[in-house]
Amino acid sequence: MKRDIVAQDEFDRGQRQLLNLGHTFGHGIEACSGFAVSHGSAVAIGMAMIVRSAAQLGLCTAGTRDAVLALLRQYGLPVDCAYPVEQMLGTILHDKKASGGSINLIVPTAVGSCEIRKTPASEISDWLRAGGAK
């Protein structure tokens, strides 16, 4: 499946971005930790944060949020962010998905379904807070 998506979107400008669920916030966590938090753990936390934010903003149900969090926990993956919004924000705004004053967030809408949501940089701190950043 991943190979097919990558082959259709070699330069990561369309549907391939959906494979990045959790990565935007995850990259912020990696950088804030001085790369002490592994990529996989950081992405798991990023997934937890984005699904919490999506549920709080009404973009997915509480049931979707709870199912994603339960699955991450079932596999022993971390789900809580230990870093402050301000510290994460600087890194995230320099992420490769940031362009022209906005960031493409990959937002879960249901279990197994996500959308690419172009989000103004000025709103990212709200997403981080809703996701559990301090």
MOHUFEN-V603836 format. One record per residue. N is the residue number from 0. RES is the residue in one small letter. SS is DSSP state (helix for helix, strand for strand, loop for the rest). PSI is psi in whole degrees, 0 to 359 (none if undefined). OMEGA is omega in whole degrees, 0 to 359 (999 if undefined). Layout:
((N | RES | SS | PSI | OMEGA) (N | RES | SS | PSI | OMEGA))
This chain:
((0 | m | loop | 309 | 181) (1 | k | helix | 317 | 181) (2 | r | helix | 317 | 181) (3 | d | helix | 318 | 179) (4 | i | helix | 315 | 180) (5 | v | helix | 319 | 180) (6 | a | helix | 326 | 181) (7 | q | helix | 339 | 185) (8 | d | loop | 67 | 187) (9 | e | loop | 326 | 187) (10 | f | loop | 15 | 171) (11 | d | loop | 45 | 182) (12 | r | loop | 353 | 183) (13 | g | loop | 235 | 185) (14 | q | helix | 334 | 179) (15 | r | helix | 332 | 179) (16 | q | helix | 333 | 181) (17 | l | helix | 337 | 178) (18 | l | helix | 351 | 183) (19 | n | helix | 18 | 178) (20 | l | loop | 124 | 179) (21 | g | loop | 347 | 186) (22 | h | helix | 322 | 183) (23 | t | helix | 308 | 178) (24 | f | helix | 326 | 178) (25 | g | helix | 319 | 178) (26 | h | helix | 324 | 176) (27 | g | helix | 319 | 179) (28 | i | helix | 315 | 178) (29 | e | helix | 310 | 183) (30 | a | helix | 317 | 180) (31 | c | helix | 329 | 181) (32 | s | loop | 0 | 186) (33 | g | loop | 28 | 180) (34 | f | loop | 22 | 173) (35 | a | loop | 330 | 175) (36 | v | loop | 127 | 182) (37 | s | loop | 160 | 179) (38 | h | helix | 313 | 181) (39 | g | helix | 315 | 179) (40 | s | helix | 319 | 180) (41 | a | helix | 319 | 179) (42 | v | helix | 321 | 177) (43 | a | helix | 315 | 177) (44 | i | helix | 318 | 177) (45 | g | helix | 320 | 177) (46 | m | helix | 317 | 179) (47 | a | helix | 318 | 181) (48 | m | helix | 315 | 184) (49 | i | helix | 326 | 179) (50 | v | helix | 326 | 174) (51 | r | helix | 315 | 179) (52 | s | helix | 314 | 181) (53 | a | helix | 318 | 179) (54 | a | helix | 316 | 181) (55 | q | helix | 326 | 181) (56 | l | loop | 3 | 178) (57 | g | loop | 19 | 181) (58 | l | loop | 345 | 171) (59 | c | loop | 167 | 182) (60 | t | loop | 163 | 174) (61 | a | helix | 328 | 178) (62 | g | helix | 319 | 176) (63 | t | helix | 313 | 178) (64 | r | helix | 310 | 183) (65 | d | helix | 322 | 179) (66 | a | helix | 317 | 179) (67 | v | helix | 314 | 180) (68 | l | helix | 319 | 179) (69 | a | helix | 320 | 180) (70 | l | helix | 316 | 178) (71 | l | helix | 315 | 180) (72 | r | helix | 322 | 180) (73 | q | helix | 326 | 180) (74 | y | loop | 11 | 176) (75 | g | loop | 23 | 181) (76 | l | loop | 147 | 180) (77 | p | loop | 150 | 181) (78 | v | loop | 1 | 184) (79 | d | loop | 139 | 180) (80 | c | loop | 129 | 181) (81 | a | loop | 5 | 188) (82 | y | loop | 148 | 180) (83 | p | loop | 152 | 180) (84 | v | helix | 311 | 185) (85 | e | helix | 321 | 180) (86 | q | helix | 318 | 181) (87 | m | helix | 325 | 185) (88 | l | helix | 316 | 181) (89 | g | helix | 319 | 180) (90 | t | helix | 315 | 184) (91 | i | helix | 323 | 181) (92 | l | loop | 348 | 176) (93 | h | loop | 10 | 180) (94 | d | loop | 155 | 181) (95 | k | loop | 341 | 179) (96 | k | loop | 359 | 178) (97 | a | strand | 131 | 181) (98 | s | strand | 133 | 175) (99 | g | loop | 37 | 178) (100 | g | loop | 10 | 178) (101 | s | strand | 166 | 179) (102 | i | strand | 135 | 174) (103 | n | strand | 105 | 175) (104 | l | strand | 140 | 175) (105 | i | strand | 112 | 191) (106 | v | strand | 124 | 177) (107 | p | strand | 136 | 178) (108 | t | strand | 339 | 176) (109 | a | strand | 168 | 176) (110 | v | loop | 123 | 180) (111 | g | loop | 7 | 182) (112 | s | strand | 132 | 179) (113 | c | strand | 163 | 174) (114 | e | strand | 154 | 174) (115 | i | strand | 121 | 184) (116 | r | strand | 110 | 177) (117 | k | strand | 116 | 188) (118 | t | strand | 126 | 177) (119 | p | strand | 140 | 180) (120 | a | helix | 328 | 181) (121 | s | helix | 344 | 181) (122 | e | helix | 352 | 185) (123 | i | helix | 322 | 179) (124 | s | helix | 325 | 177) (125 | d | helix | 319 | 178) (126 | w | helix | 318 | 180) (127 | l | helix | 315 | 179) (128 | r | helix | 315 | 179) (129 | a | helix | 331 | 180) (130 | g | helix | 349 | 176) (131 | g | loop | 4 | 175) (132 | a | loop | 152 | 184) (133 | k | loop | none | 999))
